[in-house]
Each structure stands twice: as structure tokens, then as C-alpha cells.
Amino acid sequence: MPQLKDSNPTLIADILKSTLKNLNIEEKFKVYPLWKQWALVVGETVASKSSPDYIMASKLYVSVTSPAWIQELSFQKQLLLEKIRAFPQLPSISDIVFRLKKPGN
């Protein structure tokens, strides 16, 4: 009968923590409060053309429906940052990166 290596068992909490980190889930959870209140924060029109994806290193990544809207929102970046910062329960954001929404998302 083959012998098993004598090793300490790995805690499930450690496995989950590692897995969540590898899947970038923690960053996606950071954006949840903002995602939930997106229309209230940025307004219905902007919310209908964009959605917050994730926050990484204090940068908010936002998917936008078209290049024209990316340009428009780029002009409004400072105003949007001010609106986000007006909600103290939302994560701290230092910059916004606008990206074209991928088909099917």
C-alpha cells in the first residue's frame, strides 16, 4: 500500500481565500455598492449607457456602450468623480477608466 506524505491539512478558509484572489472576486465585491447605486450616483442617462465593472488600485473601471459615450464620459470624468465621492459609503476612487463594453455583457 502506498504511503501518504505526512503533511498538515490545508484549511478550507485558506483555499477559498487563495481561489477568490486568483479569480479577482474581491475586486468585484468592492464595486458592488457603487453598482447598486449607479443610476442614483451618475444619473439615469449615464447609467443607461454605462456600468461599473470593478475597482483596482483606487481606479474604477466602467464599461460603456459606444466610443461616443466613452468620449462624452471622459469629458465628464471630474464631475463623475465628485458625484462618486459625495457618497461616503462608496469605495474611495481616484480615477475612472472607461472601456468599450464587450458584446454579450
Backbone as CSV, one residue per row, in Angstrom:
resi,resn,N_x,N_y,N_z,CA_x,CA_y,CA_z,C_x,C_y,C_z
1,MET,0.842,-1.172,0.000,0.000,0.000,0.000,0.889,1.237,0.000
2,PRO,0.627,2.196,-0.914,1.470,3.389,-0.974,1.297,4.241,0.283
3,GLN,2.407,4.819,0.687,2.362,5.673,1.865,2.027,7.100,1.453
4,LEU,1.214,7.741,2.276,0.879,9.138,2.052,1.930,10.009,2.705
5,LYS,2.212,11.132,2.079,3.149,12.076,2.671,2.564,12.602,3.973
6,ASP,3.418,12.783,4.938,2.992,13.354,6.207,2.937,14.869,6.040
7,SER,1.751,15.405,5.887,1.624,16.852,5.709,0.461,17.365,6.539
8,ASN,0.522,18.628,6.820,-0.569,19.253,7.554,-1.707,19.539,6.588
9,PRO,-2.927,19.325,7.035,-4.054,19.630,6.151,-4.163,21.135,5.909
10,THR,-4.652,21.473,4.735,-4.858,22.875,4.384,-6.265,23.280,4.805
11,LEU,-6.359,24.414,5.450,-7.666,24.899,5.880,-8.493,25.332,4.671
12,ILE,-9.773,25.027,4.718,-10.662,25.428,3.631,-10.657,26.948,3.477
13,ALA,-10.586,27.667,4.577,-10.551,29.136,4.517,-9.358,29.621,3.700
14,ASP,-8.209,28.956,3.843,-7.024,29.332,3.070,-7.216,29.036,1.584
15,ILE,-7.843,27.909,1.295,-8.105,27.538,-0.097,-9.067,28.546,-0.731
16,LEU,-10.139,28.883,-0.008,-11.104,29.853,-0.528,-10.475,31.223,-0.732
17,LYS,-9.683,31.662,0.225,-9.032,32.966,0.109,-8.146,33.012,-1.133
18,SER,-7.380,31.962,-1.337,-6.491,31.886,-2.496,-7.296,31.858,-3.802
19,THR,-8.351,31.078,-3.818,-9.185,30.963,-5.016,-9.861,32.289,-5.350
20,LEU,-10.426,32.945,-4.338,-11.074,34.238,-4.569,-10.080,35.267,-5.077
21,LYS,-8.867,35.234,-4.545,-7.836,36.164,-5.008,-7.488,35.883,-6.469
22,ASN,-7.323,34.603,-6.823,-6.990,34.236,-8.201,-8.096,34.615,-9.184
23,LEU,-9.334,34.565,-8.750,-10.467,34.902,-9.618,-10.805,36.392,-9.595
24,ASN,-10.059,37.163,-8.806,-10.265,38.611,-8.700,-11.657,38.954,-8.160
25,ILE,-12.217,38.055,-7.365,-13.555,38.249,-6.814,-13.582,39.405,-5.822
26,GLU,-12.543,39.542,-5.028,-12.502,40.603,-4.019,-12.671,41.978,-4.663
27,GLU,-12.012,42.193,-5.806,-12.126,43.476,-6.501,-13.551,43.691,-7.015
28,LYS,-14.193,42.617,-7.437,-15.558,42.745,-7.942,-16.534,43.065,-6.813
29,PHE,-16.279,42.531,-5.615,-17.138,42.852,-4.476,-16.985,44.303,-4.051
30,LYS,-15.823,44.878,-4.242,-15.609,46.280,-3.879,-16.536,47.205,-4.662
31,VAL,-16.844,46.848,-5.881,-17.659,47.720,-6.737,-19.161,47.533,-6.490
32,TYR,-19.543,46.513,-5.753,-20.968,46.218,-5.581,-21.780,47.398,-5.053
33,PRO,-21.350,48.097,-3.975,-22.160,49.231,-3.505,-22.344,50.315,-4.574
34,LEU,-21.322,50.532,-5.367,-21.417,51.528,-6.434,-22.326,51.030,-7.551
35,TRP,-22.183,49.769,-7.910,-23.026,49.175,-8.950,-24.497,49.276,-8.561
36,LYS,-24.782,49.000,-7.291,-26.152,49.008,-6.790,-26.777,50.403,-6.882
37,GLN,-25.976,51.452,-6.695,-26.489,52.822,-6.686,-26.055,53.627,-7.912
38,TRP,-25.589,52.961,-8.949,-25.021,53.630,-10.114,-25.956,54.696,-10.697
39,ALA,-27.225,54.362,-10.920,-28.167,55.324,-11.512,-28.364,56.537,-10.605
40,LEU,-28.393,56.321,-9.314,-28.544,57.429,-8.368,-27.304,58.323,-8.366
41,VAL,-26.133,57.710,-8.467,-24.873,58.455,-8.413,-24.642,59.256,-9.691
42,VAL,-24.791,58.627,-10.845,-24.420,59.282,-12.110,-25.607,59.787,-12.919
43,GLY,-26.810,59.405,-12.542,-27.998,59.804,-13.291,-28.457,58.700,-14.231
44,GLU,-29.744,58.717,-14.534,-30.353,57.660,-15.358,-29.749,57.573,-16.760
45,THR,-29.501,58.718,-17.397,-28.994,58.715,-18.773,-27.624,58.059,-18.842
46,VAL,-26.705,58.489,-17.989,-25.356,57.906,-17.979,-25.430,56.440,-17.574
47,ALA,-26.263,56.115,-16.595,-26.384,54.729,-16.130,-26.915,53.807,-17.223
48,SER,-27.747,54.341,-18.107,-28.289,53.507,-19.190,-27.234,53.187,-20.255
49,LYS,-26.141,53.930,-20.257,-25.086,53.744,-21.259,-23.788,53.198,-20.668
50,SER,-23.770,52.962,-19.351,-22.525,52.538,-18.709,-22.823,51.697,-17.473
51,SER,-21.806,50.979,-17.019,-21.932,50.237,-15.762,-20.546,50.047,-15.151
52,PRO,-20.460,50.163,-13.823,-19.171,49.967,-13.159,-18.811,48.482,-13.161
53,ASP,-17.577,48.161,-13.525,-17.141,46.764,-13.588,-16.396,46.334,-12.333
54,TYR,-15.324,47.035,-12.030,-14.533,46.678,-10.855,-13.661,47.853,-10.454
55,ILE,-13.112,47.746,-9.245,-12.197,48.753,-8.716,-10.878,48.053,-8.433
56,MET,-9.795,48.633,-8.946,-8.466,48.093,-8.686,-7.517,49.266,-8.489
57,ALA,-6.785,49.239,-7.385,-5.824,50.300,-7.061,-6.488,51.679,-7.112
58,SER,-7.665,51.778,-6.528,-8.452,53.022,-6.450,-8.920,53.548,-7.804
59,LYS,-8.797,52.737,-8.846,-9.325,53.115,-10.164,-10.624,52.356,-10.401
60,LEU,-11.625,53.085,-10.854,-12.902,52.485,-11.206,-12.906,52.203,-12.704
61,TYR,-13.160,50.964,-13.077,-13.247,50.573,-14.485,-14.729,50.488,-14.847
62,VAL,-15.103,51.242,-15.879,-16.504,51.369,-16.275,-16.658,50.917,-17.722
63,SER,-17.609,50.019,-17.962,-17.947,49.608,-19.327,-18.961,50.582,-19.895
64,VAL,-18.745,50.960,-21.150,-19.584,51.956,-21.814,-20.051,51.374,-23.149
65,THR,-21.258,51.759,-23.575,-21.879,51.137,-24.747,-21.282,51.512,-26.095
66,SER,-20.624,52.679,-26.201,-20.107,53.090,-27.509,-18.903,54.012,-27.351
67,PRO,-18.080,54.111,-28.403,-16.950,55.044,-28.357,-17.396,56.493,-28.128
68,ALA,-18.540,56.867,-28.675,-19.043,58.235,-28.477,-19.319,58.494,-26.997
69,TRP,-19.883,57.505,-26.310,-20.142,57.661,-24.879,-18.850,57.642,-24.072
70,ILE,-17.865,56.894,-24.513,-16.557,56.930,-23.836,-16.003,58.348,-23.891
71,GLN,-16.079,58.967,-25.064,-15.581,60.335,-25.207,-16.383,61.300,-24.331
72,GLU,-17.700,61.187,-24.369,-18.556,62.073,-23.569,-18.254,61.927,-22.075
73,LEU,-18.143,60.696,-21.610,-17.880,60.476,-20.186,-16.463,60.896,-19.800
74,SER,-15.540,60.813,-20.737,-14.181,61.301,-20.469,-14.198,62.797,-20.185
75,PHE,-15.043,63.531,-20.915,-15.186,64.971,-20.667,-15.807,65.232,-19.290
76,GLN,-16.624,64.300,-18.828,-17.328,64.462,-17.553,-16.623,63.767,-16.382
77,LYS,-15.423,63.277,-16.591,-14.744,62.462,-15.581,-14.671,63.157,-14.217
78,GLN,-14.255,64.414,-14.180,-14.124,65.125,-12.896,-15.468,65.236,-12.188
79,LEU,-16.509,65.551,-12.943,-17.848,65.653,-12.364,-18.299,64.300,-11.803
80,LEU,-18.050,63.233,-12.552,-18.421,61.895,-12.088,-17.650,61.517,-10.825
81,LEU,-16.363,61.846,-10.777,-15.572,61.575,-9.573,-16.146,62.321,-8.373
82,GLU,-16.533,63.569,-8.575,-17.134,64.355,-7.490,-18.442,63.728,-7.017
83,LYS,-19.252,63.268,-7.957,-20.520,62.629,-7.595,-20.275,61.350,-6.796
84,ILE,-19.300,60.550,-7.223,-18.986,59.308,-6.512,-18.478,59.623,-5.109
85,ARG,-17.621,60.612,-5.005,-17.052,60.983,-3.700,-18.091,61.572,-2.757
86,ALA,-19.206,62.033,-3.279,-20.276,62.592,-2.445,-21.012,61.510,-1.651
87,PHE,-20.785,60.258,-1.990,-21.403,59.137,-1.291,-20.345,58.475,-0.409
88,PRO,-20.306,58.813,0.890,-19.235,58.316,1.761,-19.223,56.797,1.933
89,GLN,-20.345,56.133,1.710,-20.380,54.679,1.871,-19.765,53.946,0.675
90,LEU,-19.457,54.689,-0.387,-18.858,54.071,-1.571,-17.343,54.022,-1.424
91,PRO,-16.688,53.082,-2.116,-15.225,52.982,-2.032,-14.541,54.254,-2.535
92,SER,-13.352,54.493,-2.043,-12.558,55.653,-2.463,-12.048,55.434,-3.889
93,ILE,-12.313,56.394,-4.765,-11.934,56.306,-6.177,-11.057,57.504,-6.523
94,SER,-9.903,57.250,-7.156,-9.022,58.352,-7.556,-9.063,58.618,-9.059
95,ASP,-9.550,57.635,-9.835,-9.579,57.790,-11.289,-10.655,56.875,-11.861
96,ILE,-11.088,57.184,-13.065,-12.055,56.345,-13.773,-11.464,55.987,-15.130
97,VAL,-11.557,54.716,-15.488,-11.107,54.229,-16.789,-12.346,53.736,-17.533
98,PHE,-12.609,54.326,-18.683,-13.769,53.942,-19.487,-13.322,52.956,-20.561
99,ARG,-14.095,51.877,-20.702,-13.779,50.835,-21.682,-15.034,50.478,-22.460
100,LEU,-14.838,50.081,-23.695,-15.968,49.677,-24.525,-16.530,48.358,-24.004
101,LYS,-17.832,48.326,-23.819,-18.500,47.119,-23.326,-18.379,46.022,-24.373
102,LYS,-18.003,44.846,-23.923,-17.872,43.712,-24.837,-19.257,43.186,-25.200
103,PRO,-19.439,42.729,-26.434,-20.741,42.177,-26.831,-21.137,41.026,-25.912
104,GLY,-22.402,40.995,-25.555,-22.902,39.934,-24.689,-22.813,40.257,-23.216
105,ASN,-22.199,41.368,-22.860,-22.089,41.748,-21.437,-23.079,42.817,-21.090
